Amino acid sequence: MTDAIQDYIPIVVMLILALIIPFVILFIVKQITPRNPARFKNTTYEGGKDPIGEAQVRFNVSYYLLAIVFVLFDVEVLFLYPWAVCYKNSVVLGEIPGFTLLAVGAMTIFLIIALVIGDIYAWKKGAFTWMR
């Protein structure tokens, strides 16, 4: 075998193990767990009381809007980190002429689009007002 193929053997072994081990664990757990269903164990809650009300509760839309705002800031941080690492690297700064102005300009545009416009949108939709 060539060296290129030998480099991929550990990856293939790991992939096969990652696909087989969960099924083996599920099979073992299914075999060793006790099975003694009772009327109370098959109910929705095992606290001994009968369930009251519906199982599906409707949540306010503001919870979802707040989650979207969190994802907006989270994705922004994901883009800021590699930018800051490249901006700090002196090799990158020396190789690309005008990288500093280009990088700062691109990140400023990104911040304006992601933060300012995203915040304005969320504010207009009422994502920051918790109780209505």
N, CA, C and O atoms as a MOPAC input file, in Angstrom:
PM7 MOZYME 1SCF
protein

 N      0.83700 1    -1.19200 1     0.00000 1
 C      0.00000 1     0.00000 1     0.00000 1
 C      0.87300 1     1.24300 1     0.00000 1
 O      1.98800 1     1.25400 1     0.52100 1
 N      0.33900 1     2.26000 1    -0.58700 1
 C      1.09600 1     3.50300 1    -0.60100 1
 C      0.91000 1     4.23800 1     0.71700 1
 O      0.03500 1     3.91100 1     1.51900 1
 N      1.74700 1     5.22700 1     0.91400 1
 C      1.67600 1     5.99200 1     2.16000 1
 C      0.38000 1     6.77700 1     2.26900 1
 O     -0.13300 1     6.97700 1     3.37000 1
 N     -0.15200 1     7.22200 1     1.14200 1
 C     -1.39400 1     8.00300 1     1.17400 1
 C     -2.56100 1     7.15300 1     1.66100 1
 O     -3.40700 1     7.63500 1     2.41500 1
 N     -2.61400 1     5.89600 1     1.23900 1
 C     -3.69300 1     5.01600 1     1.67800 1
 C     -3.50600 1     4.63300 1     3.14200 1
 O     -4.48200 1     4.54200 1     3.88600 1
 N     -2.26300 1     4.40800 1     3.56300 1
 C     -2.00500 1     4.04500 1     4.95300 1
 C     -2.36000 1     5.17500 1     5.91200 1
 O     -2.69800 1     4.91900 1     7.06800 1
 N     -2.28800 1     6.40600 1     5.45300 1
 C     -2.66200 1     7.53400 1     6.30900 1
 C     -4.15500 1     7.54700 1     6.60700 1
 O     -4.57600 1     8.06800 1     7.64000 1
 N     -4.94500 1     6.98700 1     5.72500 1
 C     -6.39500 1     7.00000 1     5.90600 1
 C     -6.93700 1     5.77800 1     6.65600 1
 O     -8.12300 1     5.74800 1     6.98400 1
 N     -6.12000 1     4.79200 1     6.92900 1
 C     -6.58000 1     3.58900 1     7.63500 1
 C     -7.11200 1     3.91700 1     9.03200 1
 O     -8.17700 1     3.40800 1     9.38300 1
 N     -6.44300 1     4.73400 1     9.85300 1
 C     -7.02500 1     5.06300 1    11.16200 1
 C     -8.36100 1     5.80100 1    11.05800 1
 O     -9.23400 1     5.61900 1    11.90700 1
 N     -8.52300 1     6.61500 1    10.04700 1
 C     -9.78800 1     7.33400 1     9.87300 1
 C    -10.90800 1     6.36200 1     9.52900 1
 O    -12.01800 1     6.48800 1    10.04600 1
 N    -10.62800 1     5.40100 1     8.66700 1
 C    -11.63300 1     4.40600 1     8.29000 1
 C    -12.00000 1     3.53500 1     9.49300 1
 O    -13.17400 1     3.23100 1     9.70700 1
 N    -11.00400 1     3.13800 1    10.27100 1
 C    -11.26900 1     2.33000 1    11.46300 1
 C    -12.12800 1     3.12100 1    12.44500 1
 O    -13.07700 1     2.58300 1    13.01600 1
 N    -11.79800 1     4.39900 1    12.64400 1
 C    -12.58000 1     5.24600 1    13.56100 1
 C    -14.00500 1     5.42300 1    13.05400 1
 O    -14.94500 1     5.41300 1    13.84800 1
 N    -14.17800 1     5.58300 1    11.76200 1
 C    -15.51500 1     5.73000 1    11.18500 1
 C    -16.33100 1     4.45300 1    11.37800 1
 O    -17.50800 1     4.51900 1    11.73400 1
 N    -15.72700 1     3.31400 1    11.14900 1
 C    -16.43700 1     2.04500 1    11.33600 1
 C    -16.82600 1     1.85300 1    12.79900 1
 O    -17.94900 1     1.44500 1    13.09500 1
 N    -15.90300 1     2.14500 1    13.71200 1
 C    -16.21800 1     2.02200 1    15.13600 1
 C    -17.31100 1     3.01500 1    15.55200 1
 O    -18.18100 1     2.68600 1    16.35800 1
 N    -17.25900 1     4.21300 1    15.00500 1
 C    -18.27200 1     5.22100 1    15.34600 1
 C    -19.65000 1     4.81600 1    14.84500 1
 O    -20.65600 1     5.21100 1    15.43300 1
 N    -19.71400 1     4.04800 1    13.79000 1
 C    -21.00000 1     3.59100 1    13.27700 1
 C    -21.49400 1     2.33200 1    13.97300 1
 O    -22.70300 1     2.12000 1    14.06200 1
 N    -20.60200 1     1.50000 1    14.46200 1
 C    -21.00100 1     0.22200 1    15.06100 1
 C    -21.26800 1     0.34100 1    16.56200 1
 O    -22.23400 1    -0.24600 1    17.04900 1
 N    -20.45100 1     1.07600 1    17.30500 1
 C    -20.54200 1     1.11700 1    18.76600 1
 C    -21.90300 1     1.58400 1    19.27900 1
 O    -22.39800 1     0.97400 1    20.22700 1
 N    -22.54700 1     2.61700 1    18.73000 1
 C    -23.86500 1     2.99300 1    19.25900 1
 C    -24.90200 1     1.87700 1    19.15000 1
 O    -25.70700 1     1.69400 1    20.06300 1
 N    -24.89500 1     1.13800 1    18.05900 1
 C    -25.84400 1     0.03500 1    17.90100 1
 C    -25.54100 1    -1.10600 1    18.87100 1
 O    -26.46300 1    -1.73200 1    19.39500 1
 N    -24.28000 1    -1.37500 1    19.11000 1
 C    -23.90400 1    -2.40500 1    20.07500 1
 C    -24.34800 1    -1.99900 1    21.47900 1
 O    -24.87000 1    -2.82700 1    22.22600 1
 N    -24.14500 1    -0.74200 1    21.83900 1
 C    -24.55900 1    -0.26700 1    23.16400 1
 C    -26.07200 1    -0.34100 1    23.30300 1
 O    -26.57000 1    -0.77600 1    24.34100 1
 N    -26.80600 1     0.07200 1    22.29100 1
 C    -28.26600 1    -0.00700 1    22.34800 1
 C    -28.74600 1    -1.44900 1    22.48700 1
 O    -29.69100 1    -1.72200 1    23.22800 1
 N    -28.10500 1    -2.36200 1    21.78600 1
 C    -28.47400 1    -3.77800 1    21.88300 1
 C    -28.20700 1    -4.31800 1    23.28800 1
 O    -29.04200 1    -5.02800 1    23.84800 1
 N    -27.04800 1    -3.98500 1    23.85900 1
 C    -26.71500 1    -4.46600 1    25.20600 1
 C    -27.68400 1    -3.89500 1    26.22900 1
 O    -28.14300 1    -4.62100 1    27.11000 1
 N    -28.00200 1    -2.62000 1    26.13100 1
 C    -28.93600 1    -1.99700 1    27.07300 1
 C    -30.31200 1    -2.63200 1    26.94800 1
 O    -30.98000 1    -2.86200 1    27.95700 1
 N    -30.73800 1    -2.91400 1    25.74400 1
 C    -32.04800 1    -3.55500 1    25.53600 1
 C    -32.08900 1    -4.94800 1    26.15300 1
 O    -33.13300 1    -5.38000 1    26.64200 1
 N    -30.97800 1    -5.64200 1    26.13400 1
 C    -30.93800 1    -7.00000 1    26.66500 1
 C    -30.88000 1    -7.03800 1    28.19200 1
 O    -31.44100 1    -7.95100 1    28.79800 1
 N    -30.22300 1    -6.07900 1    28.82300 1
 C    -30.02900 1    -6.18200 1    30.27000 1
 C    -31.02900 1    -5.36200 1    31.09000 1
 O    -31.07100 1    -5.51700 1    32.31100 1
 N    -31.82000 1    -4.51500 1    30.47900 1
 C    -32.77300 1    -3.72400 1    31.26800 1
 C    -33.97000 1    -4.57400 1    31.65500 1
 O    -34.44300 1    -5.38500 1    30.85700 1
 N    -34.46800 1    -4.39300 1    32.88400 1
 C    -35.65900 1    -5.15400 1    33.29900 1
 C    -36.90900 1    -4.61800 1    32.61600 1
 O    -37.05600 1    -3.41700 1    32.39100 1
 N    -37.81000 1    -5.55500 1    32.29200 1
 C    -39.06900 1    -5.17300 1    31.63800 1
 C    -40.22000 1    -5.58000 1    32.54900 1
 O    -40.60200 1    -6.74900 1    32.58900 1
 N    -40.76400 1    -4.62800 1    33.27100 1
 C    -41.94000 1    -4.89500 1    34.07500 1
 C    -42.88100 1    -3.68400 1    33.99700 1
 O    -42.97800 1    -2.90200 1    34.94300 1
 N    -43.56400 1    -3.54200 1    32.86900 1
 C    -44.44500 1    -2.39300 1    32.72500 1
 C    -45.64800 1    -2.48700 1    33.66000 1
 O    -46.19500 1    -3.56600 1    33.88800 1
 N    -46.03500 1    -1.36300 1    34.18100 1
 C    -47.21700 1    -1.27400 1    35.02800 1
 C    -48.09400 1    -0.14700 1    34.48600 1
 O    -47.67800 1     0.61900 1    33.61700 1
 N    -49.30700 1    -0.06200 1    35.01000 1
 C    -50.21500 1     0.96000 1    34.50600 1
 C    -49.67400 1     2.36500 1    34.77900 1
 O    -49.79100 1     3.24800 1    33.93000 1
 N    -49.09100 1     2.57400 1    35.94000 1
 C    -48.58500 1     3.90100 1    36.27400 1
 C    -47.28100 1     4.21800 1    35.54800 1
 O    -46.98200 1     5.38400 1    35.28800 1
 N    -46.51400 1     3.20000 1    35.22400 1
 C    -45.26400 1     3.45500 1    34.51300 1
 C    -45.49000 1     3.81900 1    33.05500 1
 O    -44.62900 1     4.44500 1    32.43800 1
 N    -46.60600 1     3.44700 1    32.50500 1
 C    -46.89700 1     3.76400 1    31.11400 1
 C    -47.60500 1     5.10300 1    30.95000 1
 O    -47.90800 1     5.49900 1    29.82500 1
 N    -47.87500 1     5.80600 1    32.04000 1
 C    -48.49500 1     7.12200 1    31.92700 1
 C    -47.43400 1     8.15500 1    31.56600 1
 O    -46.23700 1     7.86900 1    31.52700 1
 N    -47.91900 1     9.36200 1    31.30400 1
 C    -47.00500 1    10.41600 1    30.88800 1
 C    -46.03400 1    10.78300 1    31.99900 1
 O    -44.84200 1    10.95700 1    31.74800 1
 N    -46.53000 1    10.90200 1    33.22000 1
 C    -45.69300 1    11.25900 1    34.36100 1
 C    -45.67100 1    10.08800 1    35.33100 1
 O    -46.69600 1     9.44400 1    35.55300 1
 N    -44.52700 1     9.81400 1    35.90100 1
 C    -44.41500 1     8.70000 1    36.82700 1
 C    -44.53100 1     9.14800 1    38.27800 1
 O    -44.12100 1     8.40900 1    39.17300 1
 N    -45.06600 1    10.31300 1    38.53600 1
 C    -45.15500 1    10.83000 1    39.87900 1
 C    -46.31700 1    10.26600 1    40.66600 1
 O    -46.44500 1    10.58300 1    41.84900 1
 N    -47.16500 1     9.45200 1    40.07800 1
 C    -48.29500 1     8.88700 1    40.77600 1
 C    -49.57400 1     9.68000 1    40.60000 1
 O    -50.63600 1     9.22600 1    41.02800 1
 N    -49.50500 1    10.84500 1    39.98800 1
 C    -50.69500 1    11.65500 1    39.75700 1
 C    -51.08600 1    11.56900 1    38.29300 1
 O    -50.24400 1    11.36900 1    37.41800 1
 N    -52.35600 1    11.72100 1    38.04900 1
 C    -52.82800 1    11.73500 1    36.67400 1
 C    -52.46800 1    13.06800 1    36.01900 1
 O    -52.56000 1    14.11700 1    36.65700 1
 N    -52.05800 1    13.03300 1    34.74900 1
 C    -51.71900 1    14.27100 1    34.07200 1
 C    -52.93600 1    15.18700 1    33.92700 1
 O    -54.04700 1    14.72500 1    33.66900 1
 N    -52.71000 1    16.48000 1    34.09800 1
 C    -53.77700 1    17.46800 1    33.96900 1
 C    -53.42600 1    18.38700 1    32.81100 1
 O    -52.30300 1    18.88800 1    32.74300 1
 N    -54.35100 1    18.61400 1    31.91300 1
 C    -54.12500 1    19.53400 1    30.80300 1
 C    -53.50800 1    18.84700 1    29.59600 1
 O    -53.33900 1    17.62800 1    29.55400 1
 N    -53.18700 1    19.66600 1    28.63500 1
 C    -52.60900 1    19.16500 1    27.38600 1
 C    -51.10800 1    18.95300 1    27.53700 1
 O    -50.46200 1    19.56900 1    28.38400 1
 N    -50.56900 1    18.08000 1    26.70900 1
 C    -49.13300 1    17.81400 1    26.73900 1
 C    -48.35700 1    18.88500 1    25.98100 1
 O    -47.19300 1    19.13800 1    26.29300 1
 N    -48.98100 1    19.51500 1    24.99300 1
 C    -48.30600 1    20.53700 1    24.20600 1
 C    -48.73900 1    21.91600 1    24.69300 1
 O    -49.92200 1    22.25800 1    24.68300 1
 N    -47.74800 1    22.69900 1    25.12000 1
 C    -48.00400 1    24.04000 1    25.61400 1
 C    -47.47100 1    25.02800 1    24.58900 1
 O    -46.35400 1    24.87100 1    24.09700 1
 N    -48.25500 1    26.03800 1    24.26600 1
 C    -47.80300 1    27.04500 1    23.30500 1
 C    -46.93600 1    28.07600 1    24.02200 1
 O    -47.30300 1    28.59900 1    25.07500 1
 N    -45.78600 1    28.35200 1    23.43000 1
 C    -44.87700 1    29.34700 1    23.97800 1
 C    -45.06400 1    30.66000 1    23.23600 1
 O    -45.52500 1    30.69100 1    22.09500 1
 N    -44.70200 1    31.72800 1    23.89900 1
 C    -44.76700 1    33.04500 1    23.29200 1
 C    -43.69400 1    33.15200 1    22.20400 1
 O    -42.63200 1    32.53900 1    22.31100 1
 N    -43.97100 1    33.91400 1    21.18300 1
 C    -43.04200 1    34.06000 1    20.06500 1
 C    -41.77800 1    34.78300 1    20.50500 1
 O    -40.73100 1    34.61600 1    19.87900 1
 N    -41.84600 1    35.57300 1    21.55300 1
 C    -40.66600 1    36.33200 1    21.98600 1
 C    -39.53300 1    35.41000 1    22.42400 1
 O    -38.36600 1    35.78900 1    22.32400 1
 N    -39.84400 1    34.22500 1    22.90000 1
 C    -38.78100 1    33.27300 1    23.25000 1
 C    -37.97600 1    32.89400 1    22.00000 1
 O    -36.74700 1    32.82800 1    22.03900 1
 N    -38.67400 1    32.65200 1    20.91100 1
 C    -38.00400 1    32.26600 1    19.67600 1
 C    -37.23500 1    33.43600 1    19.08200 1
 O    -36.14000 1    33.25000 1    18.55100 1
 N    -37.79500 1    34.63800 1    19.16400 1
 C    -37.08100 1    35.81100 1    18.66200 1
 C    -35.80600 1    36.05600 1    19.45700 1
 O    -34.77300 1    36.41500 1    18.89200 1
 N    -35.88300 1    35.86300 1    20.75800 1
 C    -34.68900 1    36.03000 1    21.58000 1
 C    -33.64800 1    34.96800 1    21.22700 1
 O    -32.45200 1    35.26100 1    21.22800 1
 N    -34.07000 1    33.76400 1    20.93000 1
 C    -33.13500 1    32.71200 1    20.51700 1
 C    -32.47300 1    33.05900 1    19.19400 1
 O    -31.28700 1    32.78500 1    19.00900 1
 N    -33.21800 1    33.65800 1    18.26900 1
 C    -32.63700 1    34.05700 1    16.98600 1
 C    -31.61300 1    35.16200 1    17.18300 1
 O    -30.57700 1    35.17300 1    16.51700 1
 N    -31.89000 1    36.09400 1    18.09100 1
 C    -30.92200 1    37.15200 1    18.38400 1
 C    -29.65400 1    36.54800 1    18.98800 1
 O    -28.54600 1    36.97200 1    18.66000 1
 N    -29.81400 1    35.56500 1    19.86400 1
 C    -28.64100 1    34.89000 1    20.42100 1
 C    -27.82700 1    34.22200 1    19.32100 1
 O    -26.60000 1    34.32100 1    19.31900 1
 N    -28.48400 1    33.54900 1    18.39100 1
 C    -27.77100 1    32.90000 1    17.28200 1
 C    -27.06300 1    33.94600 1    16.42600 1
 O    -25.95800 1    33.69900 1    15.94300 1
 N    -27.67900 1    35.10600 1    16.23100 1
 C    -27.05400 1    36.18500 1    15.46900 1
 C    -25.73000 1    36.59600 1    16.10700 1
 O    -24.72300 1    36.71600 1    15.41000 1
 N    -25.71800 1    36.81200 1    17.41200 1
 C    -24.48400 1    37.19600 1    18.08700 1
 C    -23.49000 1    36.04500 1    18.12500 1
 O    -22.28300 1    36.27400 1    18.04500 1
 N    -23.96900 1    34.82400 1    18.24500 1
 C    -23.09400 1    33.66900 1    18.29100 1
 C    -22.37600 1    33.47300 1    16.95800 1
 O    -21.17600 1    33.19800 1    16.94000 1
 N    -23.07900 1    33.61000 1    15.86700 1
 C    -22.46200 1    33.47700 1    14.54800 1
 C    -21.47900 1    34.61300 1    14.30900 1
 O    -20.44300 1    34.42500 1    13.67200 1
 N    -21.80600 1    35.78100 1    14.81900 1
 C    -20.88800 1    36.90400 1    14.66000 1
 C    -19.56800 1    36.64900 1    15.37300 1
 O    -18.50600 1    36.97600 1    14.84400 1
 N    -19.62100 1    36.07700 1    16.55000 1
 C    -18.39600 1    35.75000 1    17.27400 1
 C    -17.60900 1    34.68200 1    16.51700 1
 O    -16.37900 1    34.71400 1    16.49200 1
 N    -18.31700 1    33.74100 1    15.90000 1
 C    -17.63000 1    32.71900 1    15.10100 1
 C    -16.86200 1    33.33600 1    13.94200 1
 O    -15.80100 1    32.83300 1    13.56900 1
 N    -17.37400 1    34.41100 1    13.36900 1
 C    -16.66800 1    35.07200 1    12.27700 1
 C    -15.58600 1    36.01900 1    12.78700 1
 O    -14.60400 1    36.26000 1    12.08500 1
 N    -15.74300 1    36.55100 1    13.97800 1
 C    -14.74300 1    37.47000 1    14.51000 1
 C    -13.46100 1    36.76100 1    14.92600 1
 O    -12.37500 1    37.32400 1    14.78400 1
 N    -13.56400 1    35.55200 1    15.43100 1
 C    -12.37900 1    34.87100 1    15.94200 1
 C    -11.32800 1    34.58400 1    14.85600 1
 O    -10.16500 1    34.93700 1    15.04800 1
 N    -11.69300 1    33.95500 1    13.71900 1
 C    -10.65100 1    33.71900 1    12.70000 1
 C    -10.10700 1    35.02100 1    12.12100 1
 O     -8.93500 1    35.10400 1    11.75700 1
 N    -10.95600 1    36.02500 1    12.03900 1
 C    -10.50100 1    37.32400 1    11.53500 1
 C     -9.44700 1    37.90400 1    12.46700 1
 O     -8.42700 1    38.42200 1    12.01200 1
 N     -9.69100 1    37.81900 1    13.76200 1
 C     -8.73500 1    38.36400 1    14.72300 1
 C     -7.42800 1    37.57700 1    14.70400 1
 O     -6.35700 1    38.16000 1    14.87400 1
 N     -7.49800 1    36.27800 1    14.50200 1
 C     -6.28600 1    35.46200 1    14.44900 1
 C     -5.46100 1    35.82400 1    13.21700 1
 O     -4.24100 1    35.96200 1    13.31000 1
 N     -6.11100 1    35.98000 1    12.06900 1
 C     -5.38700 1    36.37200 1    10.85000 1
 C     -4.86300 1    37.79900 1    10.95100 1
 O     -3.78600 1    38.10800 1    10.43900 1
 N     -5.61400 1    38.65500 1    11.60300 1
 C     -5.20500 1    40.04800 1    11.74100 1
 C     -3.99600 1    40.16900 1    12.65900 1
 O     -3.18000 1    41.07600 1    12.49500 1
 N     -3.87700 1    39.27100 1    13.61600 1
 C     -2.75600 1    39.29700 1    14.55300 1
 C     -1.49900 1    38.68200 1    13.94000 1
 O     -0.38600 1    39.01300 1    14.34800 1
 N     -1.67100 1    37.78700 1    12.96100 1
 C     -0.55600 1    37.04900 1    12.36900 1
 C      0.28900 1    37.98700 1    11.51300 1
 O     -0.21900 1    38.56800 1    10.55400 1
 N      1.56600 1    38.14400 1    11.84300 1
 C      2.43300 1    39.06200 1    11.10400 1
 C      2.77400 1    38.53000 1     9.71200 1
 O      3.06300 1    39.31800 1     8.81200 1
 N      2.74500 1    37.21100 1     9.51900 1
 C      3.02400 1    36.64100 1     8.19700 1
 C      1.93500 1    37.05200 1     7.21300 1
 O      2.23200 1    37.41800 1     6.07500 1
 N      0.68800 1    36.99500 1     7.64000 1
 C     -0.42100 1    37.38100 1     6.77000 1
 C     -0.36700 1    38.87400 1     6.48600 1
 O     -0.62400 1    39.30700 1     5.36300 1
 N     -0.03700 1    39.65100 1     7.49300 1
 C      0.03300 1    41.09700 1     7.30600 1
 C      1.14900 1    41.48200 1     6.34500 1
 O      1.01100 1    42.44700 1     5.59400 1
 N      2.25700 1    40.73800 1     6.36000 1
 C      3.37300 1    41.04700 1     5.47000 1
 C      3.16100 1    40.57400 1     4.04300 1
 O      3.67900 1    41.18900 1     3.11000 1
 N      2.41100 1    39.49500 1     3.85100 1
 C      2.21400 1    38.91700 1     2.52400 1
 C      1.22200 1    39.70200 1     1.67200 1
 O      1.42900 1    39.86100 1     0.46900 1
 N      0.17000 1    40.18400 1     2.27600 1
 C     -0.88900 1    40.85400 1     1.51200 1
 C     -0.78300 1    42.35300 1     1.74900 1
 O     -1.02900 1    42.82000 1     2.86100 1
 N     -0.41800 1    43.11900 1     0.71100 1
 C     -0.32300 1    44.56500 1     0.91600 1
 C     -1.71900 1    45.17400 1     1.09800 1
 O     -2.66100 1    44.83800 1     0.38000 1
 N     -1.82000 1    46.05600 1     2.05500 1
 C     -3.09400 1    46.70900 1     2.33200 1
 C     -4.09100 1    45.81300 1     3.04700 1
 O     -5.28800 1    46.09800 1     3.06000 1
 N     -3.59800 1    44.71900 1     3.64900 1
 C     -4.50800 1    43.79200 1     4.32100 1
 C     -5.18300 1    44.43800 1     5.51400 1
 O     -6.35000 1    44.16500 1     5.79500 1
 N     -4.46300 1    45.28500 1     6.20900 1
 C     -5.03800 1    45.87600 1     7.41300 1
 C     -6.26000 1    46.71800 1     7.08000 1
 O     -7.29500 1    46.59100 1     7.73400 1
 N     -6.15200 1    47.56400 1     6.08500 1
 C     -7.31100 1    48.39200 1     5.71500 1
 C     -8.42900 1    47.54200 1     5.14000 1
 O     -9.60300 1    47.77600 1     5.42700 1
 N     -8.07300 1    46.56400 1     4.33600 1
 C     -9.07600 1    45.68300 1     3.74900 1
 C     -9.79400 1    44.86700 1     4.82400 1
 O    -11.01600 1    44.72400 1     4.79700 1
 N     -9.02800 1    44.34300 1     5.75500 1
 C     -9.62500 1    43.51800 1     6.81400 1
 C    -10.50500 1    44.34700 1     7.74100 1
 O    -11.60100 1    43.91700 1     8.10200 1
 N    -10.04700 1    45.50800 1     8.12100 1
 C    -10.84400 1    46.35800 1     8.99900 1
 C    -12.10400 1    46.82900 1     8.28100 1
 O    -13.17500 1    46.89100 1     8.88300 1
 N    -11.98200 1    47.15800 1     7.00700 1
 C    -13.15600 1    47.58700 1     6.23200 1
 C    -14.17000 1    46.47000 1     6.07100 1
 O    -15.37100 1    46.69000 1     6.22600 1
 N    -13.69300 1    45.27100 1     5.75900 1
 C    -14.61000 1    44.14100 1     5.59100 1
 C    -15.30100 1    43.79200 1     6.90300 1
 O    -16.50000 1    43.51400 1     6.91700 1
 N    -14.55700 1    43.80300 1     8.00400 1
 C    -15.17500 1    43.48400 1     9.28700 1
 C    -16.13100 1    44.58600 1     9.73000 1
 O    -17.14900 1    44.29700 1    10.35900 1
 N    -15.82800 1    45.82400 1     9.41900 1
 C    -16.74500 1    46.91500 1     9.75200 1
 C    -18.04900 1    46.76400 1     8.98700 1
 O    -19.12500 1    46.94600 1     9.55700 1
 N    -17.96800 1    46.43800 1     7.71800 1
 C    -19.18700 1    46.22300 1     6.92400 1
 C    -19.97500 1    45.03700 1     7.48200 1
 O    -21.19900 1    45.09300 1     7.59800 1
 N    -19.26400 1    43.97300 1     7.82400 1
 C    -19.94000 1    42.80800 1     8.39100 1
 C    -20.61900 1    43.14300 1     9.71400 1
 O    -21.75400 1    42.73200 1     9.95400 1
 N    -19.92900 1    43.88400 1    10.56600 1
 C    -20.52000 1    44.25600 1    11.84500 1
 C    -21.73800 1    45.14900 1    11.66200 1
 O    -22.72800 1    45.01800 1    12.38100 1
 N    -21.66000 1    46.05100 1    10.70100 1
 C    -22.80800 1    46.92700 1    10.44500 1
 C    -23.99300 1    46.10300 1     9.95700 1
 O    -25.11800 1    46.29600 1    10.41800 1
 N    -23.74500 1    45.18900 1     9.03100 1
 C    -24.84200 1    44.38000 1     8.50200 1
 C    -25.38200 1    43.44100 1     9.57500 1
 O    -26.59300 1    43.36800 1     9.78300 1
 N    -24.49700 1    42.72900 1    10.25100 1
 C    -24.95200 1    41.71200 1    11.20500 1
 C    -25.49800 1    42.31400 1    12.48500 1
 O    -26.56600 1    41.92000 1    12.95400 1
 N    -24.78200 1    43.25300 1    13.04400 1
 C    -25.20300 1    43.78000 1    14.33900 1
 C    -26.27700 1    44.84600 1    14.23200 1
 O    -27.36000 1    44.71400 1    14.80200 1
 N    -25.97100 1    45.88800 1    13.50400 1
 C    -26.87300 1    47.04300 1    13.49900 1
 C    -28.19600 1    46.69500 1    12.83400 1
 O    -29.25800 1    46.94200 1    13.40500 1
 N    -28.14800 1    46.13200 1    11.64800 1
 C    -29.38900 1    45.80300 1    10.95900 1
 C    -30.11700 1    44.67900 1    11.68000 1
 O    -31.34400 1    44.69700 1    11.76900 1
 N    -29.37100 1    43.68800 1    12.20200 1
 C    -30.00900 1    42.61800 1    12.97400 1
 C    -30.64400 1    43.12500 1    14.25400 1
 O    -31.74200 1    42.70200 1    14.61600 1
 N    -29.96300 1    44.02800 1    14.93800 1
 C    -30.53900 1    44.60400 1    16.15700 1
 C    -31.76200 1    45.45500 1    15.86500 1
 O    -32.74800 1    45.40100 1    16.60100 1
 N    -31.70600 1    46.23400 1    14.80600 1
 C    -32.87200 1    47.05700 1    14.44300 1
 C    -34.05900 1    46.17000 1    14.11000 1
 O    -35.18400 1    46.44700 1    14.52400 1
 N    -33.81000 1    45.11400 1    13.36800 1
 C    -34.89100 1    44.18600 1    13.02700 1
 C    -35.49300 1    43.54600 1    14.27900 1
 O    -36.71200 1    43.46600 1    14.42700 1
 N    -34.61500 1    43.09500 1    15.17500 1
 C    -35.10900 1    42.45700 1    16.39500 1
 C    -35.84600 1    43.45400 1    17.28100 1
 O    -36.83800 1    43.10600 1    17.92200 1
 N    -35.37000 1    44.67300 1    17.31700 1
 C    -36.02200 1    45.69800 1    18.12100 1
 C    -37.40900 1    46.01200 1    17.58400 1
 O    -38.36100 1    46.16300 1    18.35000 1
 N    -37.51900 1    46.11200 1    16.24800 1
 C    -38.82300 1    46.39400 1    15.63100 1
 C    -39.79600 1    45.23900 1    15.84100 1
 O    -40.99900 1    45.46100 1    15.97800 1
 N    -39.28700 1    44.01000 1    15.86800 1
 C    -40.14700 1    42.85500 1    16.09400 1
 C    -40.49700 1    42.66700 1    17.56700 1
 O    -41.36400 1    41.85800 1    17.89700 1
 N    -39.82900 1    43.40700 1    18.45800 1
 C    -40.13000 1    43.32100 1    19.87800 1
 C    -39.44700 1    42.17300 1    20.58200 1
 O    -39.97100 1    41.65300 1    21.56700 1
 N    -38.28600 1    41.76600 1    20.09500 1
 C    -37.59100 1    40.63800 1    20.71000 1
 C    -36.97200 1    41.02300 1    22.04600 1
 O    -36.71200 1    40.14600 1    22.86900 1
 N    -36.73100 1    42.30200 1    22.28300 1
 C    -36.08900 1    42.73400 1    23.52000 1
 C    -37.07700 1    43.08300 1    24.61500 1
 O    -36.67600 1    43.25400 1    25.76600 1
 N    -38.35300 1    43.19400 1    24.29000 1
 C    -39.35400 1    43.44400 1    25.32100 1
 C    -39.86300 1    42.07900 1    25.78900 1
 O    -40.51600 1    41.35300 1    25.03900 1
 N    -39.55400 1    41.74900 1    27.03100 1
 C    -39.84600 1    40.40400 1    27.51400 1
 C    -41.32600 1    40.20200 1    27.77000 1
 O    -41.90500 1    39.23700 1    27.27100 1
 N    -41.94700 1    41.07200 1    28.52100 1
 C    -43.36500 1    40.92300 1    28.84400 1
 C    -44.18300 1    41.91100 1    28.01300 1
 O    -43.83900 1    43.08900 1    27.91100 1
 N    -45.26400 1    41.41800 1    27.42400 1
 C    -46.13800 1    42.29400 1    26.63300 1
 C    -47.51000 1    42.32400 1    27.23100 1
 O    -48.39500 1    43.00400 1    26.71200 1

